[in-house]
């Protein structure tokens, strides 16, 4: 597990003021994958934020990607996003 990358993601996503945030390092499931050969990681983000209220999923994902765009494709190769609006 790459604690430094997890912390960077947590800091960046805090801009969305999440009521819930879970970041899972799934890099171990992608060993041998072309993107992981250079050490880039695979992560899953589960995030709930009032900022997503009234937005379609693609707009929610865009907000997340905008905050981490400079980290892709390295040190993050893949980012799976599960975004929900806070009630």
C-alpha positions in Angstrom: 0.0 0.0 0.0 1.3 3.4 -0.9 0.5 5.6 2.0 1.9 8.8 0.4 -0.4 8.5 -2.7 -3.4 7.7 -0.5 -2.7 10.9 1.5 -2.2 13.0 -1.7 -5.6 11.8 -2.9 -7.2 12.5 0.5 -5.8 16.0 0.5 -6.9 16.8 -3.0 -10.4 15.4 -2.6 -10.9 17.3 0.6 -11.7 20.3 -1.6 -15.1 18.6 -2.3 -15.8 18.6 1.4 -16.9 15.0 1.5 -19.1 13.7 4.2 -17.7 10.2 3.4 -14.4 9.4 1.7 -12.8 6.0 1.3 -9.8 5.5 -0.8 -8.7 1.9 -1.6 -5.4 1.0 -3.1 -6.1 -1.8 -5.6 -2.6 -1.8 -7.2 -2.0 -5.3 -6.0 -4.8 -6.6 -8.2 -3.1 -5.1 -11.3 0.4 -6.5 -11.0 1.7 -7.2 -14.5 -0.7 -4.7 -16.1 1.0 -2.4 -18.5 0.2 0.7 -16.4 1.6 -0.7 -13.2 4.9 -1.7 -14.7 6.4 1.7 -14.1 5.0 1.8 -10.5 1.8 3.7 -11.1 -1.0 2.8 -8.8 -4.7 1.8 -9.2 -7.1 3.3 -6.8 -10.9 3.2 -6.0 -12.5 6.3 -4.5 -15.9 6.1 -2.7 -17.0 9.7 -2.1 -20.1 11.3 -0.8 -20.4 15.1 -1.1 -23.1 17.8 -1.1 -21.2 19.2 -4.1 -22.6 16.4 -6.2 -26.2 17.3 -5.5 -28.2 17.6 -8.7 -25.3 16.5 -10.9 -25.2 13.5 -13.2 -22.5 10.9 -12.6 -20.3 12.2 -15.4 -20.2 15.7 -13.8 -19.4 14.2 -10.4 -16.5 12.2 -11.9 -15.3 15.3 -13.7 -15.1 17.2 -10.4 -13.0 14.4 -9.0 -10.7 14.1 -12.1 -10.2 17.8 -12.2 -8.6 17.7 -8.7 -6.2 14.9 -9.6 -5.6 15.4 -13.3 -1.9 16.2 -12.8 -1.4 12.8 -11.0 -2.5 10.8 -14.0 -1.0 8.7 -15.6 1.8 8.8 -13.0 1.8 8.2 -10.0 -1.9 7.2 -10.5 -2.6 5.0 -13.5 -6.2 4.2 -12.9 -8.9 5.7 -10.7 -12.3 4.1 -10.2 -14.9 6.5 -8.8 -18.1 5.8 -6.9 -19.6 9.2 -6.3 -22.8 9.9 -4.4 -24.6 13.2 -3.4 -25.0 13.8 0.3 -28.6 14.1 1.5 
